[in-house]
Structure formats: structure tokens, C-alpha cells
Amino acid sequence: MTATDSFVRVCAVADLADDTPHRVEIDGLPVSVVRTEGEVFAIYDICSHANVSLSEGEVEDCQIECWLHGSTFDLRTGKPSGPPATRPVPVYPVKIVGDDVLVSVTQES
């Protein structure tokens, strides 16, 4: 991974299959990168309800589903859209530069 400002290269766009989560780690932080509906999203990879990897779930209608209990999270906002989860998970800015996918997990003050 290479850094550009606060963004870090995590993979190539070609590495992302449509509607298939791709797990990466940025400075030890688990992130799921997803290409769906013509866009690329980055979301914290751990379900806020059950502490399991969201990248093992399915993607549909710009949402990622936790495989364990079926909670769904909006890839744009991180908000849960289905129980049992009630707390959102963080989402991160994504930039596409050429064929590179860059993600920023830096918190702005």
C-alpha cells in the first residue's frame, strides 16, 4: 500500500469483482472495499452487532449484509438498514486514480 496525502492505495479497480466485498487492512484497521452500482465504497469491516467480518457477507442494492445475523448496512452511510444491528459502522472516502483504489481512514479534526 502506498500513501497519497491521507489516502492509501489498497488495490486495483480490476481486483474488485462487482458486488463482492474485498477485505483490506489499513494501519491494522479492517476495511471492506466494494464495487457496486458503478461506484467503489469503503466501510469498516466489522459488524456493530456481532463483531464479525462484513466482507464475508453479500452485497445487494448498495448494502452489505452481515452473514451471521442478517444485519444490513448502507455502503454510502454505514447506517444499519435491518435489525438486529442498531449502531452504524464507519465509512471512508474513496478515490480512484487511474486503476488504483485509494482509501482514507484518517479522521479530520
C-alpha positions in Angstrom: 0.0 0.0 0.0 1.3 3.5 -0.9 0.1 6.7 0.7 -1.0 9.8 -1.2 -1.8 12.6 1.3 -4.2 10.8 3.7 -5.3 8.3 1.1 -3.7 4.9 0.8 -3.7 2.6 -2.2 -5.5 -0.6 -1.2 -5.9 -2.4 -4.5 -6.6 -2.0 -8.2 -10.1 -1.5 -9.6 -9.5 -4.7 -11.6 -9.1 -6.6 -8.3 -12.8 -5.8 -7.4 -15.5 -8.1 -8.7 -18.9 -6.4 -8.8 -20.9 -6.9 -5.5 -18.1 -8.9 -3.9 -16.5 -7.4 -0.8 -12.7 -7.3 -0.7 -11.1 -7.1 2.7 -8.0 -5.0 3.3 -6.2 -3.7 6.3 -5.1 -0.1 6.6 -2.7 0.5 9.6 -4.3 -2.5 11.2 -7.9 -1.3 10.6 -10.1 -3.9 8.8 -11.9 -2.3 5.8 -14.2 -3.8 3.3 -13.9 -2.3 -0.2 -16.9 -2.9 -2.5 -17.6 -2.1 -6.1 -21.3 -1.9 -6.8 -23.7 0.0 -9.0 -20.7 1.6 -10.8 -19.1 3.0 -7.6 -16.5 1.9 -5.1 -17.2 2.1 -1.4 -15.1 1.5 1.7 -16.7 0.5 5.0 -15.4 -0.7 8.4 -15.3 -4.5 8.1 -16.7 -5.4 11.5 -20.4 -5.6 12.2 -21.5 -3.3 15.0 -23.8 -6.0 16.4 -21.9 -9.3 16.3 -18.2 -8.4 15.8 -17.8 -10.5 12.7 -16.4 -9.6 9.2 -18.8 -7.9 6.9 -16.6 -8.8 3.9 -17.9 -12.4 4.3 -21.4 -11.2 3.6 -23.4 -10.4 0.4 -23.9 -7.1 -1.3 -27.2 -6.0 -2.9 -28.8 -2.6 -3.5 -25.8 -0.7 -2.2 -26.0 -2.6 1.1 -23.7 -5.2 2.7 -25.3 -7.9 4.8 -23.7 -9.5 7.9 -23.6 -13.2 7.3 -24.2 -14.1 10.9 -27.5 -12.5 11.9 -28.5 -10.7 8.7 -28.0 -7.1 9.7 -27.6 -4.9 6.6 -25.5 -1.6 6.3 -25.8 1.1 3.7 -22.4 1.3 1.9 -22.8 5.1 1.5 -23.6 6.0 5.1 -22.7 2.9 7.3 -26.2 3.1 8.8 -27.9 -0.2 9.6 -31.0 -0.7 7.5 -32.0 -4.0 9.1 -32.0 -5.5 12.6 -30.5 -6.7 14.8 -27.8 -4.0 14.4 -28.7 -0.6 15.7 -25.4 1.2 15.5 -23.8 2.4 12.3 -20.3 1.4 11.2 -17.8 4.0 9.8 -17.5 4.6 6.1 -14.4 6.0 4.4 -13.7 8.3 1.5 -12.6 6.5 -1.7 -10.6 8.0 -4.7 -10.0 6.3 -8.0 -6.7 7.3 -9.6 -6.1 5.5 -12.9 -6.7 1.9 -11.9 -5.8 2.4 -8.3 -8.3 2.4 -5.4 -7.3 4.8 -2.6 -9.0 5.0 0.8 -8.6 7.4 3.6 -9.2 6.3 7.2 -7.7 9.5 8.7 -10.1 11.3 10.9 -10.2 15.1 10.2 -10.2 17.3 13.3 
